[in-house]
Amino acid sequence: MAPPAAATIADLREDLLQEVFIFLLTPADLIRAALACKPFLGAVRSASFLRRFRRRHPFTCPPVLGCFLDRPIEDHVQGTCGPLLLPVSPAAATRRFVKAGDFALSFLPARGLPYPDLWKVLDCRNGSLLLRNRVSGELAVADPLTRRSVSLPAPPAKRPVGYGLVADDVDPSAFKAFCISRHSSGLRALLLSSGDLRWADVAGLTLPHKPDLADPRAMQANRSLYWPLKGRERMVELNTATTEFAVLELPPPTSTQQFDFQVIDKGDHGRAGALYLLTMCDFCVEVWGGWGDGSGGLAWKLVDRSVKFQRALLDMVGKKHFYRHRLDVVGVVAGGLFLRSGDHLLSIDLETMKLRVLPNEEKCPSALVFPYTIAWPPSFLSPTKESA
């Protein structure tokens, strides 16, 4: 009797392959594995697996490409360049990505206006930008790498004060756009989804005093959007799954000293149900964790604190510049903390705590800065089955 044929790794079931692939460290490693053979590609092309991979690797997935600069309207009118992307890495692969895209947004319709750079960036998620036309008020969701865009109607809001873009975990073409509108007694949330392209009034929040957001740009974590209220003692939370509002008290460093902060999504590395905030305090990176206190609020605790960056910052930006400008937190994405001090943009790797200055020849301290990531997953990994 002939001995049974030896089994190979290609004979493993998809679920077993997925348990191996989930431990790969980066999206690039996963792509290389998927391209090795058809069985491997079939195992990776699973919506539930891609969601697991993203949750397990929040510090590397999706890959960050650079910082998108949206300069004020005065610069556009005066003829200076429009939006641009500053790469975070001088690597050749990064330069090829940037060169292949149209980060000046010249592919968007100008509607016959004398200058094309009239699109203001409202949010940036998973390779897509949420934009508003400064003249017509219409919105668009655009991908500068593929030069594709979707036109959206202007939201039916008399006093819009905040926006947010939520990208699907496994389908980069699917999205939800949110608009926060202010009225006399509070805030209202409007929602538009890529499958419908119509605005719907989905939630309301009553506040005792005249509500005003400190920043129209949304922070995002745990399937919720967050906006700090003026005074920075509290922030508004909008759950994007249930479309329910909540108001959260902030921990002492942000509420008493009005430091910039960002919410961060730790994925599977965080405690279930916890919300994490990152801020700079006395030139140290601090991470605060908030857990339910049993009465509908959050109990905050300092969970991590880095070494001081004061000496490194002083050496990098110069003594004169260092003492003239404050340090602002721009965003946290793909395991990197992005900061701005006047004209200087800096990044800190949250795993190695390495600080570096991004090359910036434009010198535009008034520009809005959005960390920009490549759309994930790439189109050839589009799920063949939905088994979430």
N, C-alpha and C positions, 0 to 999 in steps of 0.2 A: 504494500500500500504506500503510495507516494505521500511524502510529508506535506502538510498544508503550506500554502504559499505564505511567505513572511509578510506581515502587515507593515505598511509604511505610514508616515504621518499624514499622507493624503487620504488614507482610509479612515481617519478619525471623523467622528460626527461633528457637525457644525457647532453644536453647543460646547464640545470639548475644545475645539479650536478657539472658540471665543474666550474660554477660560484661560487659555495661554496668551492670546493677543491682548487681553485686558491689562496685562502686566508690562506691555511695551511702554517706554517712557515718554515718547513724543509722537505727535501726529505724523512726522516724517518716517519714524520707525514703522508705524501702522501702514502707511502707504506702501513702503517697500515690501512689507509682508504680503499685503493684498495683491501686489503685482507679481508675486512669485509663481502663482499657478491659479487655475480656475477655482479649485476647492477653497483656497484661502480667500479669494475675492468674494466668493459666495457667502462665506462665513462672516466677512466684514460688512457686507451689504445687508445689514439688519438694523431697522430703526431702533429697536430696544438695545442692541449692542452699542450702536453709535452714541446713544444717550448715556449709557453706562460709562463709556470711555470718556466722554466729555465731563461727566460728573467726577470721575476718578482723577482726572488730570486737569483741574481748573487753572493751574499755573502755566500750562504749556498749550492748551487747546481752547480757542483757536490761536494760531501763531500770530504774533504782533508784527506788523510791517513798519509802522512809523507813527508820527504825530501829524494829524491833519490840521493845518492852520487856516482858519477862516478870518480874513482881515476885514476891518470895518468898511462901511460903504464909502467913506471919504477917500480911502485908498483906491477903490475901484474907479470912482469918478475922476480922480486925478491921473488916471492912466497907469498906475502901478499894477503889478501882477495881481491876479486873483488868488483863489485858494491854491494851496500847494501842500505836498506831503514831504515831511522831513524823515528820512529813513532812520531807524534806530540802530542799524548795523551797516558798516561799510562793505559787507560781504557782497561778492559778485551776484549771488542769487537774489539778494534783496534789491540790488540796483536794477536787475533785469525786470523784476516785478514792477518797480516804480516806473521804469521807462515804458513798460508795456501798457500802463494805465493812462487815463486822462484825468489827472487830479486837478486840472484847471477847470474841469466841468464844462468844457467847450461843446460837448455833445448834447447838452441840455438846450431846449428851445429858447431863443432870445425874444421871440414874439415881435421881431422887427424893431426892437429897442436899440438905441445907439451903442450901448455897451453890454456885453453878454454876462458880466459877472454880477448878476442881480439875485443870485440864489444864496440865501443865508442858511448855514448849517444849523439844524436844531438838535440832532442827535446822530450817533454813529454806532452801529452794532453789526457784528458779524459780516463785515465787508460792505455794508450798505449805509448810505447816508439818508437821513430824513431832512428835507430841504423845504424852504418857503421862499416863494418869489416875492421880493421886496415891493413890487408894484401891484401885481394882481392879487396877492394873498394866497394863490393856489399852492399846493404842496406837491412834492414828488419824492419818491424813494429811488435812489440811483446807486449803481455799482460802478465806481470809476474803473475797475479792472476790466470788466466786460463791456463797459459803455452802454449798459442797459438801464432803462428807467421806466417807472410807472407813474403816470400823472394822477394826482388825487385832487378832489374838489376842496376848496377852502372850507375849514370847519365852521359850522354855524354858531360861532361864539363871538360876542361883542367885545369881550375883554380877555383874550387868551393870555395866560401868564406862564404856561409851562407845556412842554412837549416830551414825548418819549416814544422810542421805537423798540419793539420786542420782536426779535428774529426767532424763527423756529430752530430747534436744536439740530434737526436732520435735513431740512429742506430750506436752503438759503433763499429761495424765491417766495417763501411764505412769511408773512409778517403781520403785526398789528401795530397801528399808529394810535397814540393817545394824545389828546389835547386837554389841558386843564384850564378851565374858564373861571374867572372870578365874578361873583355877583355880590349883592349887598350883604347877604347873610352867611356867605361861605364860598365853597368851591364846588364845581361840577366837573365830571369827567366825561369826555366824548371819546368814542372808540370807532375806529375804521379797520376792517380786516381785509387782507389781500383777496379773499374769496368773494367779497361783497362790494368793496369800494364805495360804501355809503356810511356816513357818520350816524352814530346812535348815541343818545344821552343815556349813560349806563349807571351813573352813581352821583350822589351828592353828599356834601359834608358841611355841616353847620358849625361855624366858629364864633366865639363870643365877641371877638374884635375884628376889625377890618382885615381880612386875610391878605397877605402879600408874601410871595415866595422870594427867598433870598437869591435864588438862581433858577432860571427857567429850564436848565438842562437837568435831565433825570439821572439819578444813580440807579443801579439795578443789581439785585441779588435775590436769591430764593424765590424767583418768579414774582417779584414785586418791584414796583418803581418807587423811588423816594425823592422828595424835594425838601430842602431845609426851609423853614419859615424864617422871616426876618427876625433878627435877634439871636438866631441859632440856638435857642433853648429847646426847640422842638422841631420835628420834621413830620411831613405828611407821607403816609404809606398808601399806595394803591396796589392791592393784590390783583395781578393781571388775569388770574384764573377765575376768581370769584367776583371781580370788579367791585370790591368793597374797600372803603376808605378807613383809615385809622390815623390817629395823631400819637406820636411817640415822643416821650421825653428823652433828651440826649444826656450822655454822661457828663460829669463835671468839667473835664478839660475843654470841651467844645462849647458848653453852655455858659461857662463863667469867663473864658478867655477868648471866645469867638474864633477859634482856630478853624482853618479849612479841614475838611474831612471827606472821606469817601466810604461808602459801604463796600464790602468785599464779599464775594461768593467763594467759600472754601470748598464747595462741593462735598464729596464724601470725607474730606479731611476735617470738616467742622462737626460740631455737636448738632444732633438733629433738633430742628426748631430754633436754632440760635441765629442771631443777627450779629454780624461783625462790622466794626467801624475801624478805619485806619486813619491816623492823624499824625502830624509832626508836632511834638511838644519839646521845647528847649533843644531843637535840632536832633531829637531822637524820634525814631519811628515807633509809635505805640499802636497796639491793637486792643480794642475793647470788645468784649463779648456780652451780648444781652440775652437774657433768658426770661421766660414768662415768670412774673412775680405772683401769679395766682389771682390778681385783681384786674387783669386786662392790660397791665403795663409791662415794662421790662426792668429787670434788675441788672445793672451793669457792673462788670468786673474787668480790671486790667489783666489781660491774658498773655501779653507779649510786649517786650520793650527791647529795642536795639541799642547798639552802642551809639555814641554821639557822632554826628557828621559835621560838627561845626568847623573843625580844623580842615577837613577835606574840602568842604564847601568854600572856605576862605581861600585855600590854595587854588581852587579851580576857577572861581569867578573874580578873584582879586579883592583886596581889602576895601577899596573905594566903592566898588559895586556892592559888595557884601553888606555894608552897613547902610546903604541907601535904599535897598529894596527888600520888601518882605518876601517870605517863601510861601508860595501858594501850591496846594495840592491840586493837580490837574486831573488825575484819574488813576485807577488801578485796573490793570488788565493783563492777562496772561502771565501772572507772576511778577509784573513790573510795576513799580510806583513811579509816576511821572510828576515832576515838579517844575515850577517856573519861578525864576527870580529876575524880574525885569525882562531883558532880552534873552536871558539864558534859559534853555530847557535842559532838564536833567532827568536821569532815570536811575532807580535803585532796584537791583535784582533782589527780590524778597527772600530768595533762598540763600544766596551767597553774601547779600548786603553790600555788593559792589556798586559804587557810585560812578557814573560817567556823565559827561556833558554831550548833548546831541549837537552836531554841527548845525549852525543856524546863521546863514549869511544875510538873511532878510531883515533881522533886527526890527521886529514889529511887536512891541510889548502889549499893544491893545488888541491883538488877534485872539480870538477864541481858539482853544487847543483841544482836540479830540484824539485820544489814542485810537489808532486804526488797526484792525485785525483783518487777516485774509478770511474770506468766506469759508466756513467749514460745515459739512464735509465737501470736498471737491465733487464735481458733477459725476465723475465716473464711479463714485462710491454711493450714488443715490440708492436708497434702500429698495430692495425688491420685494420686501414684505413688511408689513406693519404688525409688530407683535409686542407693543408696549404694554 
